[in-house]
Every structure is written in C-alpha cells, then in structure tokens.
C-alpha cells in the first residue's frame, strides 16, 4: 500500500490458509487494519464480535450474525484504506447475492466488485476451469492490478493454463492476439467483438501456436513454442526461488517403485485392465477399482456398486476371507514392512486419494501393531473441520506425543499445512495432477524439517498406474519448462 496508496487490497485464499495470512500480517506489524471474513461454519468459534441479548428481543440466528459481521467488516474496509481477507467460498457466496432484493446484500456485492484496488489470489490456479463459477465471478471484477500466487501454475493442460494467465492478467487475451493473430494486429483497436468471442479466438491461437508446438516430438517446434510463450509471459510472471533447499534442509530422496502383484491380486487387476482397454479414455469406476485392487484385492468390496458390474457375488464373497492376509496385497505388505523397520526412529505420513484404503490401514495397524486410532494412528481427511484438523496436526507434530502414523487424504492437506514430524512419505496411489503430489511432499519437506525425507510413490506393474505416471511426469516437465 506504500507503492499504491489509496488502493484497497482484497486477499482471497483457500480457507486452510486464512489463519496463516492473518498471522503474517501480525508478524510484520502491518500498520493498516486487516479484516478477516470467516466462513459461516467457522465464524461462531473464531469471530471476536458477540451478539448482545436484549430483554424481549430474540437473539439473531448464526446466519444473521454472520451477515452482520460481513457487512460490518466490508463497510469498514470500503470506508478507509485497509485490507480485507476472505476465503474463496465466502467470496462466491456473497457475490451470488447480486440480484438480491435486499439493499445490504447489494451493497456488499457492489463493494466487493468495485472497491478492490489490488486483488491478491492465493493458490490462484484453483479457479482454472472455464465452467468454474468462481472464475466467472473473478473475471467480472474490473480490478487491473492483480497478484496471483501459485507454486504450480501449470496444472493439467494448456487450456487451463491459458485461463489462469487470463485470470491473473485480463489483458492477456489482447496480448496473445497481438502476438499471434496478424489480422488483429492490422486492425489494432478497431476490432469490435464481444469479449467472449475474443477470449475464444485468443484461446484457439494460444493452443494452436504454442501448446501444440510444445507438445510436438520435433525439438525445433517444441523450442519455438516455448520461446513464444516466454516472450508473451516474461513481463508479468515472476518466479521466486528461496534458494536451493538442499542448502538449508537435510535432503529429499524420491523413489518411484513398480510393485508386482500377487496371484489373486494379479488376476483381478488384469481382468479390470482388459475392461479398461475396451473403453475409450479412463472410465472412473474401472480406474477406482484398479486403484483399490492394486493396494489390496479386498478393497474392491468397499466400492460394491462398481464392483458388482464386473464381478459375481461369489467372487466378491470370496474376497472377504483375504481381508487381513498380507500376502494378497503387495502395497499393503510393503507399507507394513517399511513402517515396522523405521517406526522406532521416524514418523510416517501415508497419502491416499480414496478414503477406503485409509480406513483399511487403520484396521491393519490396530490388528498387527496393537496401535490405537487417535493415539499412535492419526487420521486427516476433508471431513474434519479446520479446528479438528489443527488438533490432529498438533498431535502429530508434538515430539513428545505417542503418534507414529498419519493417514491423510491428499485433498485434505495439499496446501498450507506443515507436517515436518514425518520423514517418510508414502503415496498409495498416483494423481493425474502432479502438482497435488508436489504440494503433498512439501508438507514434510519444508523449513523446520530436521531429517532426510524419503518419498515412495507406489505403482502397480503392468497397470494403468504406469501410464498415469508417465503422463503426470510429462505435465511436470512442461511445468518446469514454462
């Protein structure tokens, strides 16, 4: 605000990082007021404003109190130089009131739309889908001065990357056309087209002249595509490198392990792979079953509706007897063997995309290690609210605590969480989006880590997991190159 006096910053962030933002403002003694708008669920526990009960007057409901809290903070932010911090979900919920008949809701919408002089988007790659309602709301804001923060700008494909660049810099559409469309260059500012038509035209030129060339097998085309991309983005993309992590941290070793399946497991995985080959693309239900069977064949029973389409009742019933047989699930056997060898000196963090394997491992550790859930075994999933999540993290991070294992859904702690108590990290399945894996590793390999971090990505030999890994490796290469 020293550089841009009079500008009102609006900081939008995932709800998991809001607390971190507020701590940073306090840490650096920011001289202007900072107003935090809580989500409706968390306001009750964290807001400082309290309702006063008057005799004969009913106490306002929690929803009314939340609206009053939002209105009060937005009015203060709108009236004098200050910072407003809120989650993406809260922002979207308030912006939906655009057509409301209530004056206070219209006021909040107009203030959020017209007043931000600086728009800061933390993890700004999240609203990258063309169909995203959040992205559509953000693109309506006239704010030109924008800061988009992201550790992984390229997520899945070049279409989403184009959307992210447009979100960070709305005039990027015109810059793409100016660089790649000779007809647009000749006409200059005379071009009169609907904004959505210009965006569609720019996207087509971006994908045809940049994305296709970068994906080409011909080195010259690939380098030309990268050169053009860097030319049109170098003026507004800044890469912050905090230095070589190996200089300040003990080190990181990542192993991608191809694991052979056992007899029954092999038959099940191959049967599902044949079904996969008969389909176009990657049917979600077949992919889910392959992922589960690759960990342990019994797990396909947890997806009964999907499994019933490919297996008979007798086949599924037979799997029940295999549940606690470690010789039937290769990934299960690897994990338990590794934990047994390292658990006396190190803590282990186990990531999985699906919840069924997470719950299954709780049972296995209870049975074979005589550990207790909530004591030696901790669970971190998206079902927990922020307060409960914080308690689990504090327990795991406590060096004097009894925790040994943290089983986590990768979606629950991909960003904004420190889990440096763990020095062994295991991925039971692979992600289509390499940035999720990268962010999950960064939960353990980050400042504060005192040990060498070992990461194990488990892949089943001869399954779609190998192809999935190849594709994500290519995405990671593209992300590094651009």
DAWOHU-V854829 format. One line per field, one symbol per residue. ss: DSSP state (h for helix, s for strand, l for the rest). phi: phi as a letter, one per 40 degrees, with the letter a starting at -180 (. if undefined). Layout:
BEGIN
ss = ???
phi = ???
END
This chain:
BEGIN
ss = lllllllsssssslhhhhhhhhhhhhhllllllssssllhhhhhhhlllllllllllllllhhhhhhhhhhhhhhhhhhlllssssshhhhhhhhhhhhlllhhhhhhhhhhhhlsssssssllllllllllhhhhhhhhlllllssssllllllllhhhhhhhhhhhlllhhhhhhhhhlhhhhhhhhhllllhhhhhhhhhhhhhhhhhhhhllllhhhhhhhhhhhhhhhlllllllllllhhhhlllsssssssslllhhhhhhhhhhhhhhhllllllhhhhhhhhhhhhlhhhhhhhhhhhlllllhhhhhhhhhhlllhhhlhhhhhhhhhhhhhllllssssssllhhhhhhhhhhhhhhhlllslllsssslllllhhhhhhhhhhhhlllllllsssssllllllllllllssssssllllllhhhhhhhhhhhllllllllsssssssslllhhhhhhhhhhhhhhhhhhl
phi = .ccbcgcbcbbbacccbdccdcccccccfccccbbbcccdccddcbcccbcbcbdgbccccccccccccccccccccccadabbbacdcccccccccdcccccccccccccccccccbbbbcfccccbccccccccccccccdccbbbbacaccbbaccccdccccccadccdccccccbbccccccgccdbbddccccccccccccccbccccccccdccdccccccccccbccbbbccbchcdccbbdhbbbbbbcbcccdcccccccccccccccbcgbddccdccccccccadcccccbdcccccbbccccccccdccdbccccbcccccccccddcbccbbcbbbbacbcdcccccdccccccbfcbcgbcbbbbbcccccccdccccccccccccccbbbcbccccacagbbbcccbbbbbcbbbcbccccccccccccadhcbbcbbbbccbccgbcccccccccccccccdccc
END
